[in-house]
């Protein structure tokens, strides 16, 4: 009887999945990536033999994260759909420089993080899983204890102390990037890491603090060596005008603080209209945007919405749907997938891997799979179809593929009508398995419950799949007949005994 039931379930699964299809992947480029940002010291301790400087009770000391700790989690990244890991600076730092910004030697790895061999292993193992490795490169600052600072012959290499409100700025000197010798020095550093390792890109730290001339010259040189090498721009001051930076052809992606603030405001509280995001995108959005909702300098998004009484799976599902289906590249901060809590002063704790939420992990898997399955979600034109209350429907079109993204941040169900779809077609949802068919007015009315999201593709309306339904009914009847037969046979056996 158990075998019969198992056969029924298996046949049903095969019949159902036989009707599903995928769209072939496009040639990879940076828009296809899903980036996961790691503060190496605050991620995962994989080698406890390097704990001499570790004091997890001191927020300004090393906490033990290292390259080996990242290697042990590579399978987890693959399961989440992450395609690129961006590591905080790993070069040799002054004591207690856990963040990586107090560089004393640009050509060595900080021993607290591991060795060059460890880095090679990380890159090789990541590449086996189709995951790229990007290193954060500090080009604006050096440690106050760096030999350049005390060298009188290099006084014109420096501009003085950093006038920043970060917790590491009091121990750095600012490099004069307009000095040709400094430009040569930084270019040689970049070439060293490109030649010594098989990394896939640099994240340039604080490009908003950099010389535009330097950025143009430096990035053009890197791209001349390897046109496919990624160059990402990190933004330190969120009120800077980024137009000039985005116009630099050598920079592939740049943080977008305006969209970050808009996403946080929208999804941290029930009832905030999703259409606000489209207005923010019209103001500052571009294909060069890194879409992040928190980072090492902000309160964690989970902390913000929890203070408003929102559920983790609900709030993150809405935010991830927007990040993974609109123009730009989604960029996650370590621990977001669990999710972790904390204000800005608590953000950089070791990742608490034992606090994961299976339902949220499953959603990460689904939304990342959709992004890789449908090119329109990555490369398509972007427009707002319509809104109702705090719900909005967006449309993305790429070549002959059209997708609709519905996000309802309202306290009740909402609906939006979509036109311009050929008769005989239907909208198929992939997050909630919704089907939308044409009504008598020739419209497709997308209706979803409160605090949910759905991603639709257009496909032929096959109506009810009577073949599949008949097959299922037939198998079920066989199952029932089999149960009756076995029951009667058992009763006859018992009567004879």
N, C-alpha and C positions, 0 to 999 in steps of 0.2 A: 504493500500500500504506500509506503514511503517512497519507493522507487517510482511509482506511478505519479505521485504528486510532484516529485522532483523533475520528471520528464515533462510534465505539463508546464511547470515554471520555465524550464529551459527553452521549450518550444515557443512559448509566448515571448520570451526575451529575444530570441533569434528573429522571430517574425517582426517584432517592433523595431529592432535596430536595423533590420534590412532596409527599412524605408527611410533611414536618415542618411544624409550625405554631407560632404565637406567641400570647401572651396580650396583649390590648391594654393599653397603659400607663394607669396611674391618674393622677389629678390630682397634679401635682408638689407636694411639701412637703419640709421639711428632712430627713425620714427617707429620702427618695429619693436624697439627695445622696451623692456620693463626694468627699471633701475631700482636697486636696493642699496641704500646708503649705510655704511658701517663706520662707526667710530671704533677703531681696532681695539683700543684698550678697554672699551666698555661693551664689547660684544660677548665673547666667550673665551674662557681660560682653557686652552687645550694642552698646555705644557706647564705643569706646576713646578718645574725646576727653575723657573724664571721669576720667582716671587720675592726676591730680595727687596725691591722697592714697593711691593704691593701693600696697600692698607685700605681696605674697602670701607673703613669708617671715616676716612678723610676724603672729602669730595675733590680735593686738589691733588691727590696722589694717584699713582697707578692702581688700577683695580684688577689687573691680571689678564685682560683680553690679549690675544695674540693671533698670529697667522695660522697656527695649528688649530686654534679654536674655530676659525672660519672653514678650514678644510673639512673638519668633521661635520659641518652642517651643509655641505654642498648638495646632498640629495634632497634636503628640505627645500632649498632654493628652487631646485628643479621641479619639485612637486607644486610649489606656489606659482610656477610660471615665470619666475625671475630670469631674465636673460643677461643682465649686466650687474656686476657688483662694483660699487664705487667705494674705495677705501680711503679713510682719512690719512694724512701724511704719515709715512712709515720711516722717514729718514732720521738719522741719529740726532737726538734732541738733548738739550740741557736737562739736568736732573729735574724730575717731576713734570716734564713736558709731555704728559700723557696724551694731550690733544694733537701733538705733532707740529705745533707752530713755532717752537723754539729750536730751530734747526741749527746745529753746530757743524754738521758734515753732510753735504748734499749727495755724497757718493757712497754712503753706508746706510745699512738698515739699523734702526734702533734695536739694541740687543734685547730689550724688554719684549719686543714683538717677534723676534726670531732671527733667522739667518737668510742669506740670499738663496740658499738651497730650499728653505721653507717656501720662499716666494715662488721659486720655479715650480715646486710641487703644487702649490695652490693654482698657479696659472695652468699647468698641464692638466690637473684634475678638473678644473673648471671648464677648460676647452673640450674635454671629453664629454661633458654634459651640455655643450653648446652654450656655455655661459662665458661672457667676456669679463675682463678685469680692467678697471680704470683706477689710476692712482691720482690722488689729489696732489697737485704740485703747487708749492708756495713760492710765488714769484715776486711778491711785494715786500716780504719781511725776512729778516734773519734774527737769530737769537742775539741778545745784547752781549752774550759771551762769545760770539763767533769771532774768529781771528781777524776778519775784515774790519770789525768795529775798532779794534785797537791798532790797526795798521795806518800810520800817518800818510803813507803813500796812496791810500785808498779812501781818503777823506771825502773825495768828490763822488764816491760810490753811494754815499748815504744822504738822506734828507732829514735825518733826525729821528725823534721818537714818534711812535704812532699815536695819533690823537683819536683813539677809539674807546668805546665803553665796554669792551669785552674783558673777560677774566684773564686773558693771556696777553693783552696789549702792553702791559707794563714791563714786559721783559723782551721786547723786540725793538729792532731798529728798522727804519724804512729804507728800502733800496731805491736808488735813483734810476728808474728804468729808462730814462732818456739818455743816460750815459752809455755810449757805444760799448765800453768795456763791460758794463753790467749786462747789457744785452747779450754780448758774446758769452759771458759766464753762464747766464741762465739758459741760453741755447745749448751750450755744451752739456749742462746738467740734463736737459731734456733728451739730448741725443744719447747720453750715457745709458739712461734707463730704457730707451727704445732699443738700443743695441744689446744691452746686457740681458734684457728680459723680452718675453713675447707678450707684453701688455698690449691692450687694445685702445688705450686712450688716456688722456689727462683730464682731470677736473681742475681748472685754474681757480685757485682760491681768491675770493674777493676781487673779481674782475672790475667791479664798480669803483675800486680804489686804484686801478691800474691806469697807466698811460695808454691812451687810445693808439698812439703811434707805435708803442711797443707791442700792444696786442696785435695790431695789423701785421707788423713785421714778423713777430714770433710765430703766430699761427700760420702765416703764409709759408714760412720756412718748414714747419712741421708737416704741413700738407704737401709740400714739394717732395719730402722724403717718403711719405705714405699718405696718399689722398684719402684712404679709408680709415685713417687713424682718428678716433673720436676726440673732439675738444669741447668740453662742457664748461660753462661759466657759472661759478658760484657767486651769489650776491650777498654782501655783508650788510649794507645799509639799505633797508627796504623802501626808502623814499627816493632813491636815486632814479633819474631818467635813464632808461635802458635803451632808448632808441638807437643811439650811436653804437652801442655794443652789439645789438642785434643786427646791425648793418654790416658788421665785420664778417666777411664771407668765410673766414677760417674757423669761426666759432659755430659749432653745430647746434648747441642747445644752451639756453640760459634760464636760470630760475625766474619765475614770474611771481613776485610777492603780491601783486594786486589780485591775481586769481587765487593765490593762497588765502588771502584774507577774506575774499568773497566766498570761497568754498567753506571756510571755517564758520563764517557768519551764517551762511545758509543752512548747513547741515547740522550745526550744533544745537539748533532749536526747532521744534515742531512748528510748522505754519509759516516759516519764512519762504517767500516765493523763489522757486528755482529759476525763474526768468531773470532774477538779479544777476545770475552767473553769466547769462548771455550778454547782458549789458556790460559787465566787466570784461568779457572776452572781446566785445566790439571796441572797447576803449583801449585795451592793451594786448589782446591776444594775437598770436601768430603761430606758425608751424614750428618755431624755434623754442616754444615754451616747455620748460620742465614743470610738470603739474605735481606740486607737492602740497600737502595739507599740514604738515608739521616737520620740524627738523631739530637739530641739536640746540638751536637758540630759542625755540618757541615752547610754550606749554604744549604738552601732548594733546592731540585732538581728542583722544578718549577722555582726558581729564576735563576738557572744556565742555563736551556734550553731557558728560556724566553729571556735572554740576547743574545741568538743566533737566535732569531726570530722564535722559534718553537711554535706550538700550544699545549695547555695543554692536550687536549684529545688525540692528536696524540702521543706526547712524552710519556705520562703516559701509554697509551694502549700498546705501544711497551715494555716499561719497566716492566709493570705488567705481560704481557704475559711471558716474560722471567722468572721473579721471581716466578710465580705461576706454571710453567711447567717444571722447571729444578731441579736437586737435591738440597736439603736443605729445609729450612722452611722460607716462606716469612714473613718479619718483617716490619711493617709500622710504621712510626712516626706520631703522632697526627697531624691532619690537612691536611695530604697528600691527603686524599680522596676528598678534596673540589675543587681545591687544594690551599694551602696557599703559599705566597711568603715570601722572606726575606733572608738576608745573615746571617752569623753565629751570629752576634750581635743582630739580630732581630728574631732569630728562636723561642725563648721561649716567644711568645706573647700568650695571651688567644686565643683559637681557634675561628676563625671568622665564625660561623656556617651559617650566612646569605650570605656567598659568594660561596655557593656550586654550582656545575655544574651538572645538571641532567643527561647529556650524560655520564659524567665520572662516576657518581654514578651507572648508568646502566651497564657500563662496569665492574666495580668492582663486581657487582652482577653476571654477566655472567662468568667472569673468575674464581671467587671463586666457583661457582657452578660446572664448568668443573673440577676443581681440586678435589672436593669431589665426583664427579661422576665417574671418571676414575682412578683407583688405579695406573695405569702405570705412571701417571703424578706425583705421589708421591714416589712410590717405584721402578720404573723401571730403568733398565740399561740406560745409557746416552751416546749417540755418535753423532758426527757431520756427517750427510749424505753427504752434499756438500754445496758449496757456489757459488753465482754468483753476482759479484759486491758487494754491501753492504747487500745482502740478504743471509741468511743461513737457512738450514733446519736441524733440530735435530730429533733424533729418540729415543723413550723410549719404552722399552719392559719389561713387567712383566707377568710372567706365560704365558697365551695364548692371552694376549692383547698387541697390538702395536699401538703407537700413533706417529704422525709426527707433529712437531711444525715448522711453517714457519714464519720467522720474516724478513721483508724487510725494511731496514733503508736507502734505496737508493732513489735517486731523480727521478727514473723512474721504471716502472714495471720490474720485474726480474722473471726468471724461473729456476727451478732445477728439473732434472729428477730423479725419484726414481725407483729402480728395486727391485727384490726379493719378489714382491707381487704376489700371485697366480692369474691366469687368472680367470675371472668371478667375481672379486672383484672390489670395488671402494673406493676412499677416500672421506669421508664425512666431510666437514668443519663445525665448530660450532660457529665461531665468525662472519664469513661473508657468511655463508650458501653456501659455494663453494662445487662443486662436481668435482672430478678428476677421469676420466676413463682411462683405458688402451689404448694406441695408437697402431698403426700398428707395432711398433718396440718392443712391449711388455713392454713399459715403462709407468710410471705414471708421467706426467709432471706437477709439481706444479707451477702455475704462479699466482702471486698476485700483485696488484697495489703498487705503491710507498707508503712508510710510513704506511704500514698495517701489520697485523699479522693474522695468521690463525692456528687453531688446528684441526688436522684431526684424525679420527679413520678409521679403515678398516671394511667394511661391504660388503655383497653380492651386486653385481651390478644387480639391478632389472630393469635397463633401465627406460623407461618412465612408470610411474604408470598409465597404461591406465584405470584401474578400477577407480582410484581416478579422473583422468581427465574426464572420461565418466560421473561419478557422478556429478562433478562440472558443466559440460556442461548441463546435464539433469536438475539440479536445476536451472541453469541460464535460460534455455528455459522455465521452469515452471514460473520463475519470470517474464520473458518477456510476456508470455501468460497471466499471471495474470494481469499485467499492462494494456495490450490491452483490456482484458475483463472489467476491472474496468473503463477504459476510455470510452469504448463504452456504458457501463451501465450508466455512468454519463451523456453522451450526450443524451441518450434516455430520461433520467429523465428530463433534461433541456428542451427537445423538447416538452414533455407532459405539462410542466409548461408554 
